[in-house]
Amino acid sequence: MKQKKNLFLILLLAITVFVFFNFTDSSDENKDFSERVKVALREVGNQLLLSNGDSISLVLPVKEHDKNEFEISFENQLKFMPNDLVLIVKKVFKKTTFSKNYRVSVISSFDSEVAYSYEINADKEKTIIPCSGRNLPKNRYTIKVTFLEIKSSNFLWIFYIFIPIIFGVFYKRFFKVEKQKMVIEKVDNNCTVLGSFIFYPAQNKLVKKASEINLSKKECELLAIFVANPNQVIKREELTKKVWEDNGVFVGRSLDTYISKLRKKLQEDKNIKLTNVHGVGYKLEIK
């Protein structure tokens, strides 16, 4: 039981550490993704300017509108062939681990209309690159890049959902089932496991680890009746008849006295409780 408890605690610690580091890594990964995209898009902007023979004007700061949507804009107007844009973006992104599914839109700053757009997909049949050979006239453009699929560990979210279930299963497997199974178990004709005790009725004693708890004959007879009927109410009349029937005069308070003594001897195990059912009798409660 102790080994199983230690195994459960190790499992709990391992899952806790895993979840903590995964959440931390996920946050860092999202932040790193954003920064890497901005660097890559600045390189895209720089290559477009160079294709215009412009090595002086600036690529303005990259804007992030969402975790998967970014914009680059330019200090001055420029013109370019859409095919050049497609090749430049492809070449720059090839050096990264970004999603292979993305959409690029060229927006005219004059009227905010989409002057050109295309979509790249890992599934080549879904890739759309229209009119790549038509020149875009000189204008002030904003280029918006939308990643359609970002690497994520969706299976981990399923794992997080099932964590309480996993804990429940292991707890039931290692603790509750084991406890119910071992609370009362007859080892042989000489002894019975009773929670953390071993009961030897023939020797009038209880044993707990290395400790022996001596029982009087009456205590032993009473406990034997309770052990044979766990979690059942035993009437006072039945107890007195079985234990004192052949012993002459019976004093009414004797039963209560012996029950009190037994209760004290069993109190070390919290899973075992000898309770009084008022006006009826007694019950050995096994949790």
PyMOL commands that set and color helices and strands:
alter all, ss='L'
color gray80, all
select helices_A, chain A and resi 2-51+82-94+124-126+154-183+201-203+217-228+236-244+252-266
alter helices_A, ss='H'
color red, helices_A
select strands_A, chain A and resi 63-66+69-73+78-80+102-108+114-120+136-139+141-147+184-186+192-194+197-200+205-208+211-214+233-235+272-277+281-286
alter strands_A, ss='S'
color yellow, strands_A
deselect
rebuild
show_as cartoon
